[in-house]
Amino acid sequence: MTEGTSLSETEQALVRATGGALLVIATLLQREGLLSVEELAGKLGIYGAISAETSKEEGLMIGCWAGMLSDIAGDLPKFHKH
């Protein structure tokens, strides 16, 4: 998370752990040829921006997850379903 958030260390750890779990799921979806990590990151980013309109904290968390996925997406191998 970023400086100046009102989340406790435990809450920040929960956000990071959830992002890690999303990364595992996104990697499996990409491996099966169903959805790329990049596409999921983009959709989460949009959802985060929309969510921030009603809840800044929720939007920040979702945006964090989108960023985590975007950061790793280019480093993952591209899988093609046969």
Secondary structure as UniProt FT lines:
FT   TURN            3..4
FT   HELIX           9..31
FT   TURN            32..33
FT   HELIX           37..52
FT   TURN            53..54
FT   HELIX           56..73
FT   TURN            74..75
//
